[in-house]
Amino acid sequence: MYDEVPKAHYKNVAYQMFAGTVTNYFMIYAISIIPLVEITLILCLGPLISALLAYYLLRERLQRIEIVCLLIAFVGVIVLILADQNVIVTDTAGTPTSSMANIAEEAKSKLEHFLAYLFIILIPFIMGYGFITIRYMRYLHPNIPGFYTSGTQMIIMYIFVACTGRNYSWLSNFDTMEFVMFTVMSFLFTM
């Protein structure tokens, strides 16, 4: 498979490997922190971002109906995300929490939430540019970037396990064996 990639596309395949690996870890981290509904809504902005990147980078034209549909989708996603922001944090008795004992925990929670939202917002941008690189590689076999991305994810996972002595469960509910099976299936489906 290595010899099937022309040298002109090494940079594009490398970006695909980076994008697939980073977005996978960003997604798993975000899922462990914020509700899946909000993640899904933010990821629904992906087509809008991809269309904007294609417009600016590839000089593709958008028709009026496409612009209207993208704007409606954008406004809809923003309305749904903002509608869920009126949540008051309470303790187990149902009273609002504001004691000094909870300040450190709240700060840690806010940082985790900030990072989770940052990661999930970055995913459409990373993948949008990934779609641009796929456009440049349209003459290659479509499974080549997927093959390299799966390999990269597996290597990074094993480096993480070797360096920390912990398995992948700190990011998700997968254990090491499930991740190996998941990665092997990814290889098989890309061949």
Summary of the structure (lengths in Angstrom):
residues: 191
radius of gyration: 20.2
end to end distance: 9.7
largest distance: 63.9
contacts: 497
relative contact order: 0.16
helix: 77%
strand: 1%
